[in-house]
Amino acid sequence: MKIGLLITARLKSKRLPMKILKDLNGRTVIERIIDRAKVVKGVSDIVLCTSTNPQDRPLVDIAAKNGIYYFAGSEEDVLNRMFSAAKLFNMDFIISVTADNPLFSIYHAELAIKEAKKGKYDYIKIEGLPIGGICYGLKNKALEVVCRVKEVIDTEIWGHLFNQPRVFDVCVLPAKGKYRHPNIRLTLDYKEDYRFLKRLHREIKFTGVLSLGKVIDYLDENPRLLKINNKCVQRKLTPGIKEKIDRFYSRNLKTISGIKKRIYKGEA
């Protein structure tokens, strides 16, 4: 089984323009993510997945500079971009990381890889980590199924399309112990998030890659820092859209299951 790690990244942010090119103690946000990806064990290839929009060209240059692959695909259809990249690089399973999460959990990425190697699961998600600590696991054939049947083009928030146990084999890995902090915010979306992440990278002593465990320990000792961005609201899939997706799967369950069967058998 060939497992790859895909970093989905664009430069279109309006709330915090060019956010992933901002500096975190001598490295840009996207370079911090690349650094983390490189130490995840069990990954064959790392691919920065961006778009064909000329605005995103600097990301291609950063990928080359940092010795990883890149793929330029659809601007709005993130899932299609991911599937096309996985297909190009012959990946059977992918670990998906978004470029606004410079502190994603390496430990949990490796747990997801361990589960993926069992060959049982189409979709692996981790629950209970800090916001921004998460990554996802996806079988490439499951990606193909969803890309074939989905009704939407804008798939930036896509998890619920796979969290469908009637169609896909879903594995939920709960964050445990000190990692279970779902209310801590470590993602980058607002200027307050950047101030917070910049403080962490400046104040915590580390070499190479800053571990999520070390960040959590530091915040336990310095809870005042959490006030910097605790008013920021995380964008989520609305209940209405979730219900629409669930209805779509219910209405087309037989058809979708048939398509999945053919794709998994290599007949489609």
C-alpha positions in Angstrom: 0.0 0.0 0.0 1.4 3.4 -1.0 0.5 6.1 1.4 1.0 9.8 0.6 0.5 13.0 2.4 -1.3 15.8 0.7 -1.1 19.4 1.8 -4.0 21.4 0.4 -3.0 25.0 0.0 -4.1 28.2 -1.7 -3.4 32.0 -1.3 -6.9 33.2 -1.6 -7.7 34.0 2.0 -9.7 37.2 2.5 -9.8 37.4 6.3 -6.0 37.1 6.5 -4.4 37.6 3.1 -1.4 35.5 2.2 -1.7 33.9 5.6 0.4 30.8 4.9 3.3 32.9 3.7 3.5 34.7 7.1 6.6 34.1 9.2 6.7 31.8 12.2 10.1 32.2 13.8 12.1 32.1 10.6 10.0 29.8 8.5 6.7 30.6 6.7 3.6 28.9 7.8 3.5 26.6 4.8 7.2 25.7 5.4 6.4 24.8 9.0 3.7 22.4 7.7 6.2 20.9 5.1 8.7 20.4 7.9 6.2 18.5 9.9 5.1 16.4 7.0 8.7 15.3 6.4 8.9 13.6 9.8 5.7 11.7 9.6 6.7 8.0 9.4 5.1 5.7 6.8 4.6 8.3 4.0 5.9 7.6 0.5 5.4 11.0 -1.1 4.5 14.5 0.1 2.6 16.6 -2.4 1.5 20.3 -2.0 -1.9 20.5 -3.7 -2.6 23.9 -5.0 -4.6 25.4 -7.9 -3.9 26.4 -11.5 -4.6 30.0 -10.6 -1.4 32.1 -11.2 -1.9 33.7 -7.7 -0.9 30.3 -6.2 2.4 30.1 -8.2 4.5 31.0 -5.2 3.4 27.8 -3.5 4.8 25.8 -6.4 8.2 27.5 -5.9 8.1 26.8 -2.2 7.4 23.1 -2.8 10.4 22.9 -5.2 12.6 24.8 -2.8 11.7 22.4 0.1 12.2 19.2 -1.9 8.6 18.0 -2.1 6.2 17.4 -5.1 3.4 19.8 -6.1 0.2 19.4 -8.0 -1.9 22.2 -9.5 -5.6 21.4 -10.0 -9.1 22.8 -9.6 -9.5 26.1 -7.8 -12.7 25.4 -5.9 -13.1 21.6 -6.0 -10.6 20.5 -3.3 -11.7 16.9 -3.5 -11.1 16.7 -7.2 -7.7 18.3 -6.8 -6.8 15.7 -4.1 -8.1 12.8 -6.1 -6.2 13.9 -9.2 -3.0 14.3 -7.2 -3.3 11.0 -5.5 -4.0 9.3 -8.9 -1.0 11.0 -10.5 1.3 9.8 -7.8 -0.2 6.3 -7.6 -1.3 6.7 -4.0 -3.6 4.0 -2.5 -4.3 6.0 0.7 -3.7 9.6 1.6 -3.2 11.6 4.8 -4.8 15.0 4.2 -3.5 18.1 5.9 -4.6 21.7 5.3 -2.2 24.6 5.0 -3.7 26.6 7.8 -2.7 24.0 10.4 1.0 24.5 11.2 0.8 22.4 14.3 -1.1 19.3 13.0 -0.4 16.3 15.2 2.4 14.1 13.8 1.6 11.5 16.3 -2.0 11.2 15.2 -1.0 11.2 11.5 1.1 8.2 12.3 -1.8 6.5 14.1 -4.0 7.1 11.1 -1.3 5.5 8.9 -1.2 2.5 11.2 -4.9 2.0 10.9 -4.8 2.6 7.1 -2.3 -0.3 6.7 -4.9 -2.7 8.1 -6.7 -2.1 4.8 -10.2 -2.0 6.4 -11.0 1.7 6.3 -12.1 4.2 3.7 -12.1 7.2 5.9 -10.2 7.9 9.2 -10.9 10.8 11.3 -9.6 12.0 14.7 -11.9 13.5 17.3 -11.0 15.7 20.3 -7.7 17.3 19.2 -7.2 21.0 19.4 -8.7 22.9 16.4 -5.8 22.8 13.9 -4.3 19.7 15.3 -6.2 17.3 13.1 -5.5 15.4 9.9 -7.7 12.9 7.9 -7.1 9.6 6.2 -8.7 8.7 2.9 -8.6 5.7 0.7 -8.1 7.0 -2.9 -10.9 4.8 -4.2 -13.3 6.4 -1.7 -12.2 9.8 -3.0 -13.0 8.6 -6.5 -16.5 7.5 -5.4 -17.3 10.9 -3.9 -15.8 12.8 -6.8 -18.0 10.7 -9.1 -21.3 11.2 -7.2 -21.2 14.5 -5.3 -23.5 17.4 -6.3 -21.3 20.3 -5.1 -18.2 21.9 -6.6 -17.0 23.9 -3.6 -15.7 21.1 -1.4 -13.5 23.0 1.1 -15.3 21.5 4.0 -15.7 17.9 2.9 -15.5 15.5 5.9 -19.2 14.8 6.0 -19.2 13.5 2.5 -17.1 10.5 3.8 -18.6 10.2 7.2 -21.4 8.0 5.8 -21.2 4.5 7.5 -23.9 3.1 5.2 -21.4 3.5 2.3 -17.9 3.8 3.7 -16.0 2.0 6.4 -15.3 4.8 8.9 -12.6 4.7 11.7 -12.9 7.3 14.5 -9.7 7.7 16.5 -10.4 9.6 19.8 -7.7 11.9 21.1 -6.7 10.8 24.5 -4.9 12.1 27.6 -3.3 15.5 27.2 -4.1 15.6 23.5 -7.8 15.9 24.2 -8.3 19.6 24.0 -11.1 20.3 21.4 -11.5 23.9 22.6 -7.9 25.0 22.1 -7.4 26.9 18.8 -4.2 26.2 16.9 -5.4 26.9 13.4 -4.7 30.1 11.3 -7.7 32.0 10.0 -7.7 35.4 11.7 -5.1 38.0 12.7 -5.5 36.9 16.3 -4.7 33.3 15.4 -1.4 34.6 13.8 -0.5 36.6 16.9 -1.1 33.5 19.0 0.9 31.1 16.8 3.7 33.6 16.5 3.9 33.9 20.3 4.0 30.1 20.6 6.8 29.7 18.1 8.8 32.5 19.7 8.3 31.6 23.3 8.7 27.8 23.2 12.2 26.5 23.0 12.5 23.9 20.2 14.7 22.8 17.4 13.4 21.4 14.1 9.7 20.6 14.6 7.6 21.9 17.5 5.6 18.9 18.8 1.9 19.3 19.6 2.5 17.7 23.0 5.0 20.4 23.9 2.6 23.1 22.8 -0.2 21.7 25.0 2.2 21.4 28.0 3.2 25.1 27.5 -0.4 26.2 27.2 -1.3 24.3 30.4 1.5 26.3 32.1 0.7 29.6 30.4 -3.1 29.7 29.9 -3.1 33.5 29.5 -2.0 33.0 25.9 -5.3 31.3 25.1 -7.1 34.6 25.5 -5.4 36.0 22.3 -7.6 34.1 19.9 -10.3 32.5 22.1 -13.0 34.8 20.5 -12.3 33.5 17.0 -15.1 31.4 15.6 -14.2 28.3 13.6 -16.0 27.8 10.3 -18.1 24.6 10.3 -20.5 22.8 8.0 -24.0 24.0 8.8 -26.6 21.5 10.1 -28.6 22.3 6.9 -25.8 21.3 4.6 -25.2 18.1 6.7 -28.8 17.2 6.4 -28.7 17.8 2.7 -25.8 15.5 2.3 -27.4 12.8 4.4 -30.6 13.1 2.3 -28.6 12.8 -0.9 -26.9 9.6 0.4 -30.3 8.2 1.6 -32.0 9.0 -1.7 -29.2 7.5 -3.8 -27.8 4.8 -1.5 -28.3 1.9 -4.0 -26.7 3.8 -6.9 -23.8 5.1 -4.8 -23.2 1.6 -3.3 -23.2 0.2 -6.8 -20.7 2.8 -8.1 -18.4 2.1 -5.0 -18.5 -1.7 -5.7 -17.5 -1.2 -9.3 -14.7 1.2 -8.5 -13.3 -1.0 -5.7 -13.3 -3.9 -8.0 -11.6 -1.9 -10.7 -14.5 -2.2 -13.1 -15.4 1.5 -13.3 
